[in-house]
């Protein structure tokens, strides 16, 4: 199969593929499973390794917004306006244009369910007063929580070498949201939202295929692969799963469900508390783009499918439940004379 793939490929592609194949075995992708009541680690692979969090970054955006709600800085009915800066964000899903406005409540659904990068930016501008102030609050909170392997550069997780985290830190973040704000579980529950009638589905398939799923957030960049920070509850036990760098959505969803099954069945023994995992501050986050978003990605995906065949034809699936999806409807209105927010420094074209 690999020889057929190599036939007719350019020298540049062959060199990239050779580098890919030589490093694949050495580079694991992080996984962490935690019992949230005790913070005991039930399973982990490279949980302290730095990684690009992609849209799981929005969990910190949500936490800062939830804290602002609690302190009275804003309310769920506070208007969130789509500024020019917000509408310039890449990979838009909402379809919203300059001046469209929604409540903060709806904006949180838009950022967390639809993973709308523009809406996450608009939330940050509203809650922080401006983007730099909000990002400083994100990093201050990360420091307070002991997320020693994390630095945030945006509220939405678009590619930036200064926006990185670890599975350990993301688990701590997810558990903190659940600990401080269980009343806001509602923002993670829908499997889809509509923006003025336009449907955008969540990428978290466990919401409709794995009973007990509470949330939380998926993420994808070519540089990161497919990430997942998830929370599930069965028979009074709550488990956090963090998976970074999955190759396909099938792999991400099936592996997460398998780890959850094993945790709830008591087949994953405790190996210490999550806080004792050492973050690797001596290395940089790997860039997965060659493996995932170039011609060389076919060979890597084939290898990963062989490693994790669950859900493929002829193999067992761990997504066995059929759960009705929830759709939250977002309604926006026009705000005139929207003041422009200064744009951030443009990203190089190769990072778009």
PyMOL commands that set and color helices and strands:
alter all, ss='L'
color gray80, all
select helices_A, chain A and resi 2-6+11-24+54-71+84-87+104-112+117-128+131-144+167-180+182-184+186-189+206-209+249-264+274-276+289-292+297-307+349-351
alter helices_A, ss='H'
color red, helices_A
select strands_A, chain A and resi 31-35+40-45+79-81+100-103+192-195+198-201+213-221+225-234+237-246+327-330+333-334
alter strands_A, ss='S'
color yellow, strands_A
deselect
rebuild
show_as cartoon
